[in-house]
Amino acid sequence: MSLKFGTSGLRGLSADLEGPATALYATAFARHLLAAGIARQGDEILIGRDFRASSPAISAIAIAALGKAGFSPRDCGTLPTPALALLGLARKAACLMVTGSHIPADRNGIKFYRPDGEIDKADEAAITAAAETIRAEGLTFDAARETADDLHEAAMALYTARSRTLLPEQALAGLRIGVYQHSTVARDLFVSVLAHYGADVVALGRSESFIPVDTEAVSAETIGLLQGWAGEHGLAAIISADGDGDRPLVTDETGTPLRGDLVGLIACRFLGATAVATPVTSNSGIEAAVSGTVLRTRVGSPFVIAAMNEAVVAGKAAVAGFEANGGTLTATPLAVNGHMLSALPTRDSLMPVLAVLALAAAESRPLSEIAAGFALPAAASDRLENMPVEASAALMAELRAGAGPLAAFLAPIGVPAAVSDIDGLRVTLEDGSVIHFRPSGNAPEMRCYVEAESDAAAARLLAAGLERIRAWVTNH
């Protein structure tokens, strides 16, 4: 069985999830909720899904398993993950979201939420242990239950209402904005919310088959599409999101994507956050750009949430966070546009998108110029796909074996001056540039992140880093 918990939820092959594996983990989730006193028999559990071909069947299997475990499952249909999570918080109900986010279409996943928000690493361990116990007992796999989207409208209405309090009326009037719709569940919502704020909206690239869009490592093919659309339609920006609508994508007026950590930074400034949690992979210039405390974490929303919670316990009053992909989370109520925005401690894509567009509208400047004005170190990232997990682990073990192996691996690139091992290996070279190697927690991929003195230097360093990985794989 391919399933395992990654940086955000359970991930695996769709072929595995469209069967007993989903029933197993849904039942394990139910047992954990009951054993930990988080929920009681008969309580609601909300279920949502993305547009992957496998998601309806997986959702139906989960609903059947949760009903058999003694809960009252409620189908919320296809909707963004943050919309499902927001309704769960409002109804004090646990949630289960069927989505593989941005990973390839032959894979899928499940995200779990307690009634008070996203599960943490301790919950993941407990669910995994419960699954092993159930597997040993022998699980009876029941047929999928017929479902109806009985809470879809309620979830979307609540999330839409939240989004319409963020900016003044007509705040985006005069901006012509493209929405790359592809197969994200946020596609229609983005169009309606932008139109609500007065933007001239152009819908682009809608697809009825699933397209995996990784907003943290946008493919060259996708960038080509975005740049073509930007010129063809005279757009101030193009926005989009990943499959389940919790990671934003924002381009400038040329169709060139803004880095996700810059989007997250703009969002946290928009929110007035004075304590900001973000992974070590986010730009090293974040500390100088934030008016407050920056807490660095491992990659993954559970770690960002844990750091935000620590800030709340420490007495911080305006706490938010973001991942390097731009998905932005909040841990405390925040005053925005004369309204109190309730905490939503899960990644959101719509709020950071609106924060960036509002900044462009308020300053009446191109987004490329605004982005350059932040003067963050030039950064880039990409991934080597289809690298077996075992190969990634072997490479990381070799690089961690001591200064000698690391220096030898990096010899064609530069000389290591300092190393951080918070999550993967982040190496500062003697010339001040940074290269960071990290296996993906969600897919068989090795990711590489770099910082350098210019965009051109960052591109060269990134290419060199990926080539070193390829060469290692070839020789092993």
Secondary structure, DSSP 8 states (H G I E B T S, - for coil): ---EE-SSSEEEEHHHHTTHHHHHHHHHHHHHHHHTTS--TT-EEEEEE-S-TTHHHHHHHHHHHHHHTT-EEEEEEE--HHHHHHHHHHHT-EEEEE--TTS-TTEEEEEEEETTEE--HHHHHHHHHHHHHHHHH------------TTHHHHHHHHHHHHTTSS-TTTTTT-EEEEEEET-TTHHHHHHHHHHTT-EEEEEEE-SS-----TTS--HHHHHHHHHHHHHHT-SEEEEE-TTS-SEEEB-TTS-B--HHHHHHHHHHHHT-SEEEEETTS-TTHHHHSSSEEEEE-SSHHHHHHHHHHHHHTT-SSEEEE-TT--EEESS-EEETTEEE----S-BSHHHHHHHHHHHHHHTS-HHHHHHHT---EEEEEEETT--HHHHHHHHHHHTT-HHHHHHHHTTT--EEEEE-SSSEEEEETTS-EEEEEE-SSSS-EEEEEEESSHHHHHHHHHHHHHHHHHHHHH-
